[in-house]
Structure formats: structure tokens, C-alpha cells
Amino acid sequence: MRRVVAATGRILVTVGILILLLVAYQLWGTGIYEARQQSKLKHEFARALQHEASTTTTTPDTVGPAPSTTTTTTLPPPTGEAIAIIQIPKIGVNSAVVQGIERPDLRKGPGHYPLTPMPGQLGNAAIAGHRTTYGAPFYRLNELGAGDDIAIRTVAGTYHYRVTQQLIVDPSDVQVLDPTPDATLTLTTCNPRYSARQRLVVKATLVADKSPPPAPAPSASAQQRAAAHLSSAGLSGEQESKLLTLWWGLAAAAIGLLWWLVFHRHPRWTTWMVGIVPFLVILFFFYSHLDRLLPANY
């Protein structure tokens, strides 16, 4: 009986330690990765601003025809690259925004929904962000209310949006990203905190007297492609196959069991040290794949 109780106790302690390690990975390990990526993205965006300034600056001696007032629609940047800096003073957000909302993109910071208008364009520009992991840029998004300011710096200028409403919707409710005739902004994240059951949505409109004139909206065909993409993906982004996560879990269990058997026969500190290194490495890969089963903006 004592052996059963002792064995049960050891199993429970082991499970508890594994859960604590998972929590530590989610809350702090992912945040370290996001902070490093944010530093790189902000440097890249600063260089893009310098490049834009150098290409638009003219000297007083320049002679030629008057500049054209025709606005051209530029192609969106490649997925994963910085497109803007979003600042929300009320909740302390100052993050680089990347192009894309899939998992590799949102691990770097808030992500712009592809094929929706870029910030500063006419239409409904949409941005998703993590709520509890990878730096949790949208952790306090629920604190925003009507009238709060959201500033987005792009290579075209700084656009100020004023919050108009806050919504709670299902992950499949993509109507919040429908096109709008005016320049608007939609922010999405998981809700409630530490859960992916719903989505928290904040809507805002462009403040005309504080922002440059909005650029033209994307073409109708681009908006149709965006609607089709969102209808299939929802507000969660793509999720990884469970099979790969299962394989890494079985590998971690096998290494852990082998480590325990060797240590049980040779209970020395050297055996313990030799076994913990490969186990933690495999466990790290298992946690990273387990994390990918969650919605991209969790």
C-alpha cells in the first residue's frame, strides 16, 4: 500500500512539475522570443522610414514638371515583414506590426490580416495580436473604450484612430472584418484571458483632422479574395496538425521513462545530470508544437 501511495505521489509531483514548466514556457519563454523579434522589426521599420524619406526628398534646384497628384496602389509587403508601429497609450502598447496573422507572424508581434486594407487606407484595416503569450501585446485590449486613441505609424504617415466600440464574438464570426466605406480599424484577440473560447474585437475610425488623407481602398477583387480567405480561416489563423505534436509527446515520454529507469538502477547525480539535458531538449520541442495547436492569437 505504501508503495502505491509513494508511486502515486511521485507521478503527481512529476505531472505538476511538467505543468509548471509549460506555464513558464508560455508566459516567459515565448515573451523572450517576441521581444527579440520586436527589436529586429523596429530596426527594419526605421530603415524603411529612412529609405522612404530619402526617395521622396527633393532639392531646391530640381527642375521639372509639377508632381503628380495621382495616387498609386502599392503591393502589400511580404508576409512577416514590419509594416507599421502601433501605439495605444492607454494600455501601453508600442509594437511593430507584421504582415500576416499565421502563427510564425504573430509570434513576432501584432499581425495585419492579409488582403484587408493597409492601415491608413479606405476600408476596414484589421490587426490581430496575442492576449496571453508572445509578449501579450493585446493583454489589456479590454480596457479600451469609446474615444480612446490608437496611432499607427506607416511609411505614409501617422494615422490616428478613435475607438468606437468593443465586441465579443465567436472565432468564426468574420463579419467584424467586412469592408467599410470609410477608413476604419479592427483589432482582434482571444477572449477571455487564458482562453480561446471567444474573440475580443475593438473597432475604431480614422480621425480626419489628425491624420493624412486616407489612401484608396484595395480593388474589389482583392476584397473578395480576403472575404473567401477569412471565411475559411476565421479569426484564429491556421493550426498545426496534431500528429506532429503527438510524436514529440511520445518522444518526450520515452526519453523521460528511459531516464527514470537508468536513474532507478544507478541513483547517482551524474546519471541525473546526463539524463536531464536530452529530456529538456525534447520537452522544449514538444511544448513548442503543443503551443501551435492553440489559436494563433491566443
N, C-alpha and C positions, 0 to 999 in steps of 0.2 A: 504493500500500500504506500509505504514511504517513497519507494522508487517511482511509483506512478505520479505521486504528488510532486516529487522533485523534478521529474521529467516534464510534467505539465508546466511547472513554474519556469523551467529553462526555456521551453518553447514560447511561453507568453512574453518572457523578457526579450527573447530574440525578435519576436514579431514587433514588440514595442520599439526596439532599437531601430529596426528597419523602417518603421513608420516615421520615427523622428528624423532619420536620415533623408527620407523622401520629402518631408516638410522642409528641412533645411535646404535641400536642393531646389525645391520650388520657390521658396521665399528669398533665399540669398544667393544660391548658385546661379540661378537664371538672371538675377539682378546684376551680378558682376559682368556677365556676358553682355547684357543690354547696355551697361554703362560704357564698356569699351567700344561697342558698335556706335553708340551715340557720339562719342568723341570723334570717331573717324568720319561719321556722316556730317557733323557740323563743320569739320575742316574741309570736306569736299564741297559743301554748300557755300562756304566762304570763298573758295576758289571759283565756284561758278558765278558768284556775285561779282568778283573782280573781273572775270572774263567778260561778263555781260557789260560791265561799266566800261571796259576798255574798247569793246566793239561798238558802243553807242556814242562814245565821246568824240566830238569833232573839234578841230582847231578853228580859231577865228579867221585864218587865212583860207579856209576851204571855200572854193568857188564851184558852184554847180546848181542844178535845179533845186527847187524847193522840195523838202522831204515829203514823201507820200503819206497821205493820211489813211491809206487802205490798210486794214488790219488783216494779217495772215494768221491762219491757224497752224500752230506748230504741233508736231507729233509729240505724244507724251514720252517722258524719259523711260529708259529700260527699267524693268522690274528690279526692285532692291536698291535703287539709287535715291538719293535725297532730292526732294522736290520743293521743300519749304521748311520753315521753322514755325511751329505753332506755339503761341503763348496765351495762357489763360491765367491772368494774375490772381484771380480769386482762389484758385486751387493749386497754385504754384507749379503749373505746367510750363515747361520751356524745353520742347523736344523737337528733334529733326523728324520730319515726316518722310517716309519712304513710299515708293511706288509699289503697290501690291498689298494684298491682305492675306496671302497664304502664310503658313507657319514660318518659313525662313525670313519673310519680310517683317512680320510683326514681332519677331524675336529682336529685331533691331530698334523698333520704336513704332509709334502710330503709323498706320498704313493707309494710303489713298486707294479707294475702290477703283480698280481699272475700268476704263470706258465710261466712268462718270466724269462730269466736267472737272477740270483742274480748279483749285482754289482761285477765286478771282474771275472765273468765267461765269457767264449767264448759265443758269440751271442749278441743279442740286449736286454740289460737290460733297462727297461723302468720305469720312475718315473713320477707321476702326482702331481700337487700342486695347491693350491688356488692362485688366482690372486688378489682378492679384499677383501675377508673375511677370518676369522680364521687366523689372523696374516699375511695373504697375502705373504707367503714365495717367491712366484714366481712373485711378483708385477713388478719387473724390468727385467724380463726374456728377454724382447725385446731388452735390451741393450747389450746382448751378441753377439759377432762377432767371425769370424774365428780366431783361435789361442788362445782364452781365456781359462783359466784353470778351471777345475772342479775337486775337490778332494773328494773322497768318502772313509771314514774310515770304514772298516768292521773288524770282528774278525780275518780275514785272513791277514789283512794289509791295507795300504792306497793306493788306486788306483787313478791315475791322468788321466783325460781325457782332450783332446784338442778339442774345438768346431770347427766343420767343416762347418755347415750351419744352417740356420734358415728358417723355413717354416710356411706358413699359410694354414691350411687345414679345411675341413668341419668336424663336430663332428663324422660323420660316416666313415671317411677315416682312417681305421685302418692299411693301408698298411705301414704307418710310423713305425709300431711296428713289421713288418715282421722280421723273423730270419735273421741274418747276419753271414757270416763265421768267421769274426773277432770279437774281443771284442769291442762292441760299447755301447753307452749310448744315450737314448732318453728321453728328458724332455718335458712334455706337460702341458698346462694350457689354460684357456679360453682367448679369444681374440675378440674384443679389451677389454680394461679395462672396468669394469662395464657392460659387455655384455657377452652373451654365444652364440653368433651367429657363431663364428669360434673357432678354436683351434690354439694356437701358439706352434710350435714344434721346439726344439733345438736338433740337432744331434751332437754327439762327438765321438771320437775314443780314445782308450786306448793308453797312452804314454808308450811304452815298456821300455824305459831307466829310467823311474821314478817310475815304479810300479812292484809289484811281478808278476811272470808268471801267466797268467790267468788260472783259473780252467776249467775243461772240461765243455762243454755245456750240458744242460739238454737233456734227451733222446728224440728221435723223437716223441714218443707217447705224452710226456709232451708238446712238441711244437705244436702238432696237437690239443691237448685239449685247449691250450692257444689261438690258432687261432679261434677255434669254439666259445670260450667264448667271445673273443673280437669282433667277427663278430656280435654277438647278443647284446652286451652291448655298443659297440662303445667306444669313448674316454671320455664319460661323467659319467660313473658309473650308478648305478641304481637310480631311482627316486621313491619317496614315492607316494602312492595313494592320489589323490586329495580329496577323500571323507572325510578323517580324518581332513584335513585342513579346509574343508568347515564346518564341525561340530564345530570345535574350533572357526571359524569365526562367526558362528551363535550364539555360546555361549557368545562370547565377545560382540556381538551386543545386545543380550538380557540383559546381565548384565549392559551394558552401558545405555541402554534405561531405565531399571528399576531404575538405579542410578539417571538418569536425572529427571524422574517423581517424585521420592521421594524428591529430592533436590528442584524441582519446587514448591512442596507443603510445604516443610519445609526448606526454604532457610537459613540454619544455617551452621556454619563452622564444627560443629560436624557431620552433615549429609554428608557434602562433604568428610571429612576425613574417615568416616566409609565406604563410597562407593568406594573410590579410591583404597583401598587395594585389594579387590577381583577383581576389574576391571583390575588392572595392572597385577595381577597373571594370569588371564585368557588370557589377551592380550599377555603376555610373551609366553604362550604355543602356542597361535595362530601364533605368529611370528616365533617360533622355527619350527613349522610344515610348515609354508609358506616357510621358508628358505630351507626345504628339497625338495621342488618342483624344486629348481634350480639344474643345473648340479653339481655333487659332487666337481668339481674343480673350481667352479665359484669364 
